């Protein structure tokens, strides 16, 4: 097992220090709001999302929110994930492209594909092609309120569109079922995911069962900048090799339809990449229902 990178410790100390400072500040603002007309708290709906937000990003964290965007909104997410020094590759670059459409206020339809996947194996040979695709859906069972979190369930299946011959995929169909819980507390968003994984083994026709967990905290400062911190881990290879992944990110909201993110992810475990650099964008494409 590889030693934990000192950078992981530093970035998490900084990120959660910011969270610790943000929570008391938010509570103080709320306490003074009734008496000071010059301070206005952002309008927030019952789902804990600011009313002027058109999108509900699922990236950059592994943990996805239980809440979804307004019914009819088509959301596009695109990014670059560059990982280094893993058991199966020296370096790897993927460009995940995800479409998320809120068919109703409780039902989300999603489709993910690694548009380009390129990696250098331990011998120094590079292979490039299309990665795996993953369609799925999410149902919001309980919407967030002041006294309760939002709870949702999701199912996704990974289709083997990546080349097994090139070593870009397992050539097997995989499945994951997810419990999603989200809550907004004093301006800090908490997202927790627990997943059951069922994957096809690379070395045989047998299948394996495993699990994944992810807990993420995020906070937006003012109208534009935000930070996020996460700890995730998985017992089987699914989208990423098995391992433990601490993570820190910075986000920048341009407007209600556009947000950028940049982050560092560190891997702990013999199969996990030691470090990954991640960046991406979330775009609110259109409101197809026009409401």
C-alpha positions, 0 to 999 in steps of 0.5 A, a space after each residue: 500500500 502506498 503512503 498517503 501523500 502529504 499534499 492530501 493532508 495539506 489540502 484537506 486541512 485548508 479546505 475544512 478550515 475554510 468550512 469551519 470559518 464559513 459555518 459560524 459566519 453564516 450563522 452570524 449573518 442569519 442572526 443579524 438579518 432581521 435587524 439589519 436591512 443592509 444584509 440580505 440572505 440569498 433566497 433558498 428554496 426548500 431543496 436547499 438550492 439558491 432560487 436563481 440557480 439553473 443547474 445542479 452540478 453532480 461534478 466534481 465530487 464522486 458524491 452526487 447530490 440527492 436533489 436535482 435541477 428543475 423539471 425540464 432542464 437539460 444539463 451538460 457536464 464536461 471535464 478532464 481527469 488526468 491520473 498519474 502513477 497507478 498500478 495499471 498505468 503510468 498516466 491516464 487522461 479521460 474526458 467524461 461527458 455527462 448529460 443530465 435531464 430532469 424529466 420530472 421534479 423527482 426523476 432524473 435521466 443521465 448518460 455518461 461517456 468517456 469521450 476520449 480515454 488515453 493511457 500509458 501502461 507500465 511498459 510505456 505503451 500508449 493506447 487511446 480510444 473511446 471509454 465506457 458509457 454509463 446510462 442511468 436514472 435517479 429518483 428523489 424519494 424525499 425532498 429536502 426541508 428544514 427538518 429533514 434531508 433529501 433522499 434519493 435512489 439511483 441505478 446506473 449500468 456501465 456498458 463496455 464501449 471501451 476497448 478491452 484489447 487496448 486495455 482501456 476497459 474490462 469488456 464487461 457490463 457493470 452495475 451500481 445502485 446508490 443511496 443519496 442523502 443531501 442536506 444544507 446546513 448554514 450555507 454548507 452542503 453535505 452530500 453522502 452516497 453509499 453504493 452497491 457495486 457488481 462488476 465483471 472480473 477482468 481475469 475470469 467470467 465470474 462477477 464480484 460484489 463490492 461497495 463505494 462510499 463518498 461524503 462531500 462538503 461544499 460551500 459557496 462564498 458570495 455569488 461566484 467562488 466556492 470550495 469543496 472537500 471529499 473523502 471517497 473509497 471503493 472496494 472494487 474498480 468501477 470508474 476508478 481503481 479501488 482505493 481511498 480518495 481524499 479530494 479538494 476543489 475550487 469552483 467558480 460560478 460565472 452565472 446561473 447557467 455556467 460553472 467551472 471547477 478545478 481540483 486535486 485528488 489523491 489516491 491511497 492504496 496499491 491500485 489507486 493513482 497517486 495523484 489526479 488533476 481534474 477540471 471541468 465545466 457545467 452548462 445549463 443547456 436549456 429548459 425543454 419544458 419552457 416553464 
